[in-house]
């Protein structure tokens, strides 16, 4: 799902850049494009952080369910 959202953000940003560039490029177009790039990258970073958090939680849950072997060497 994160790949879909990332691709969507990329297309959305490119469409906005193209639309702004139709009548030439002004300072406000450059500022708008820079803002769009920052928004896109922050969105992708947020997705990456959420994915890393999910993986970390899954790893912790796996470790919590593993029962350690008892060391029985036959000595009593």
C-alpha positions in Angstrom: 0.0 0.0 0.0 2.9 2.4 0.8 4.2 1.9 -2.8 0.8 2.9 -4.2 0.7 6.0 -2.0 4.3 6.9 -2.9 3.5 6.5 -6.7 0.4 8.6 -6.3 2.4 11.4 -4.6 5.0 11.3 -7.4 2.3 11.6 -10.1 0.5 14.3 -8.2 3.6 16.4 -7.8 4.6 16.0 -11.5 1.1 17.0 -12.6 1.3 20.1 -10.4 4.7 21.0 -11.8 3.5 20.6 -15.3 0.4 22.7 -14.7 2.5 25.5 -13.1 4.9 25.5 -16.0 2.4 26.0 -18.8 2.5 29.8 -18.7 6.2 30.0 -17.9 8.0 29.8 -14.6 7.7 32.4 -12.0 9.1 32.5 -8.5 5.8 31.5 -7.0 5.8 28.4 -9.3 9.3 27.5 -8.0 8.1 27.9 -4.4 5.0 25.9 -5.1 7.1 23.1 -6.7 9.5 23.1 -3.7 6.6 22.9 -1.3 5.1 20.0 -3.2 8.4 18.1 -3.2 8.8 18.6 0.6 5.2 17.4 1.1 5.8 14.3 -1.0 9.1 13.4 0.7 7.6 13.9 4.2 4.7 11.7 3.2 7.1 9.0 2.0 9.2 9.3 5.1 6.1 8.9 7.3 5.2 5.8 5.4 8.7 4.4 5.9 8.6 5.1 9.6 5.2 3.5 10.0 6.4 0.4 8.1 9.6 0.2 10.2 7.4 0.5 13.4 5.1 -2.3 12.1 8.0 -4.6 11.4 9.6 -3.8 14.8 6.3 -4.7 16.6 6.0 -7.9 14.6 9.5 -8.9 15.6 8.9 -8.1 19.2 5.7 -10.2 19.2 7.5 -13.1 17.6 10.2 -13.0 20.3 7.6 -12.8 23.0 5.9 -16.0 21.8 9.1 -18.0 21.6 9.5 -20.3 24.5 13.2 -20.7 25.5 14.4 -24.3 25.7 15.2 -25.5 29.2 18.7 -26.7 29.6 18.2 -30.2 30.9 21.5 -32.0 31.1 20.1 -34.9 33.2 21.7 -33.7 36.4 19.4 -33.4 39.4 
